[in-house]
Each structure stands twice: as C-alpha cells, then as structure tokens.
Amino acid sequence: MQNNCIYLDNNATTRVDPEVIEVMLPYLTDYYGNPSSMHTFGGQVGKAVRTAREQLAAMLGADESEIVYTSCGTEGDNAAIRAALLAQPEKRHIITTQVEHPAVLNVCKQLETQGYTVTYLSVNHQGQLDLDELEASLTGNTALVTIMYANNETGTIFPIEQIGLRVKEYGAIFHVDAVQAVGKIPLNMKTSTVDMLTLSGHKLHGPKGIGALYIRRGVRFRPFILGGHQERGRRAGTENVPAIIALGKAAELELLHLEEATTRERKLRDRLEQTLLATIPNCVVNGDVTQRLPNTTNIGFKYIEGEAILLLLNKYGICASSGSACTSGSLEPSHVLRAMGLPYTTLHGSIRFSLCRYTTEAEIDRVIEVMPSIVERLRALSPFKNDEAGWLQGQEQALAHR
Ligand SMILES: *Cc1c(COP(=O)(O)O)cnc(C)c1O
C-alpha cells in the first residue's frame, strides 16, 4: 500500500478525516443496533443518526426533514431526476448541460430513449453557460432542469441562483449536482432557488458509500427505492449508520474549516498554476479562472499526452488526473474539454490537480520542481514537438489506425 504519495486528486476522492473515523468506529463495533428498533439499544443509534442529520442540515442551511441519505452521489442524481419526472408525468422535457457528470448525462441519455426530450446546454471556451440559451430552452413542458454547481474536471462554477430564478419562472423542478461544491463553497438552502441538491461523502473527507439528497420541503418527491419507511418513505433500506454518523462529522468539520481551508488551498493552487505557466512554455489553464473552485486547476500542456504525464508523475509518487476517459486506451478526450471547444493540441494534454486541506507547501514545491522536466522529456520524444500541424496530423493518423 502506497500511503506517502502526494495526493492531488481530491476531486476523485478524498482522505477520510481521522476525527471522522473516530466517531464512526463505535457504530461498527459496539453500537450495531437498528435505528428503527423499539428497544433502547437500537434507539440510541437512532438518536446518533438524528444528530448526524442535524450536522449535515446545518452545513446546508437546511431542515433535517429535507435530508435523504443515499448510497453515493450517483444515486442522489439518479433519484432526483427520476423523482422530478414521476412527480410531473405530463411534462416530457429536461434541460441539462453538456459538461455534467456521467451520473446525470447517462440518465438523461436513457430518458431520451423513453420518450423524453433533453436539451444539453452548450458552454463557451471558458466552460461557462449562456443564460440566454437556457432561457430560450425553457418551456411549460420542461419538467426538470439539472445542472451541476461546480465542474469536477475544471472547477468552473455555474451561476446557480441566477439559473434558478429563470427555472422558477417556468415552474420546472431545479436539481443541482453539488458533489464538488459542498464543503468548498458556502451553501444556504434557506435562501436558495434549488429544489433538490446532491452531495457525496467521499468528496468531503467522509467515507465512500454514503451521500445525501436535499429535497426542499413542499417539492413533490417520488421514491426511487421502495421498501420500508426509512427516510420518511423517501429511500427504503436500513440506514448505513456508521457512514451516516461519519458524514455528519465530515459536514461539521467542512463547515468549521471552510473559510480558512479554501483561502489556503486557493493560495497554494494559484502558486502551483502560476509557476507552472511561467516555467513551462505552451501551456494554458482550462476553465473559468474567475468563477472556479479554490482547489482545482486544469492545465493543458500542448503537444503531449495527458496519460504520459500522469505516468511520469506517478513515478514521483504524485497523484493527479487527466480529464479524459483514456483508461481504456482509447484516444477519446474528456467530454467537458471537448464541449469547451478546446483545440486538439490542448485536449489531449490536459491534467487536473485538485488540492484539499491536507495539501502542504512542500508537496506543491515538489510538483513545481518535477513538472518542467516531465513535460520537456515528453516533448522531446514527441515527433512533432512544437509543430502544431504535424502534431495534429499524427493524432489523426493514430485515430484512423484504431
Ligand atoms: C464524484 C461525483 C459524482 C458521483 O459521486 P459518487 O459518490 O462517486 O457516486 C457526481 N457528480 C460529480 C460532479 C462528482 O464529482
């Protein structure tokens, strides 16, 4: 097990905070009762679950009754989308964006085969939406608008409340995938236009296998999973008690650390980004640099492959990510960067570094130290080096030979 790596892949998953582990452990060992049981042994577990729900609600500025636990962010997205459609069977139109997480995009794609019409809003070169396009797409037939708060690949933040005001004019349900925003941006559901909001434990220093869906009081919700009456009949199945307790603690800690941690992360991120841009020729930042998560930078290193950069970083024990779905060996670049209309030269050589409150100055120094030579080495091997036309031709040939 490698556990001394420089972990800059926090948008993929995060380390569980030791305080979170400490509070959840007793619910795996001694307090294993069922929170729905009538006896005191189960009842005390039920009480702990209620406390955890209060902690999570407090972070969101929500009421406890508006929280439904799920198994992950993906389930939250699926449940919200299905529920919104079931609640308004007469409406057959959905609006989303081209840059959503697959947990939203793939549900929408399936719904298209089931008689729904889906509008996929485009983004500009900075990854931002055009609110006029949204306005023009909304109709009385629009059941649901599902748009992410912040993009997992670039960190670009969408103007959620401005979007929500427009959505409300048309009476559609507004769902927001806030998996990347929670814990990084202050949220207050009391003053928000959002009807449903998805979050996930493992993206905010909680464990994997737990998430939550915020459902505004008064929003008609039809459950996705049927069975017992847990979660007020909105999500059946015995509660994942240790993970729920953990998520409560994780939420409390996120709220506690939010301001100080994001200020620190932004400074480290900016130093990393500015130094790499100053020391490495032909690289660009992808995404909206003004409306952006404080922990994320996505940088395109022209003329080389992101996967090759990752492999070399990995040799130094540095974990980062490329936006592309290249794990299968295909040359298919990230759908997010493609939607932004980035040139071919940048599309393939883009790397995401995502920081967290555990990231240190020394770790950032190390990345700044090794990156220039990594890029130089790969560019030296690249037959086309700084020749854009030649590089393009090579990529096209590679694609043709697949
Ligand atoms: C990680 C992520 C998800 C999926 O959450 P899981 O808990 O891993 O299922 C959904 N949306 C976004 C934006 C994410 O980053």
The ligand as an SDF file (V2000), in Angstrom:
LIG
                    3D

 15 15  0  0  0  0  0  0  0  0999 V2000
  -17.8960   12.2440   -7.8550 C   0  0  0  0  0  0  0  0  0  0  0  0
  -19.0350   12.9290   -8.4960 C   0  0  0  0  0  0  0  0  0  0  0  0
  -20.2900   12.3000   -8.6030 C   0  0  0  0  0  0  0  0  0  0  0  0
  -20.5300   10.8850   -8.1780 C   0  0  0  0  0  0  0  0  0  0  0  0
  -20.4760   10.7100   -6.7920 O   0  0  0  0  0  0  0  0  0  0  0  0
  -20.2250    9.2280   -6.2080 P   0  0  0  0  0  0  0  0  0  0  0  0
  -20.4520    9.3650   -4.7570 O   0  0  0  0  0  0  0  0  0  0  0  0
  -18.8310    8.8560   -6.5570 O   0  0  0  0  0  0  0  0  0  0  0  0
  -21.2420    8.3520   -6.8600 O   0  0  0  0  0  0  0  0  0  0  0  0
  -21.3150   13.0160   -9.1720 C   0  0  0  0  0  0  0  0  0  0  0  0
  -21.1350   14.2730   -9.6120 N   0  0  0  0  0  0  0  0  0  0  0  0
  -19.9610   14.9090   -9.5220 C   0  0  0  0  0  0  0  0  0  0  0  0
  -19.8370   16.3150  -10.0040 C   0  0  0  0  0  0  0  0  0  0  0  0
  -18.8640   14.2550   -8.9660 C   0  0  0  0  0  0  0  0  0  0  0  0
  -17.6880   14.8800   -8.9050 O   0  0  0  0  0  0  0  0  0  0  0  0
  1  2  1  0
  2  3  1  0
  2 14  2  0
  3  4  1  0
  3 10  2  0
  4  5  1  0
  5  6  1  0
  6  7  2  0
  6  8  1  0
  6  9  1  0
 10 11  1  0
 11 12  2  0
 12 13  1  0
 12 14  1  0
 14 15  1  0
M  END
$$$$
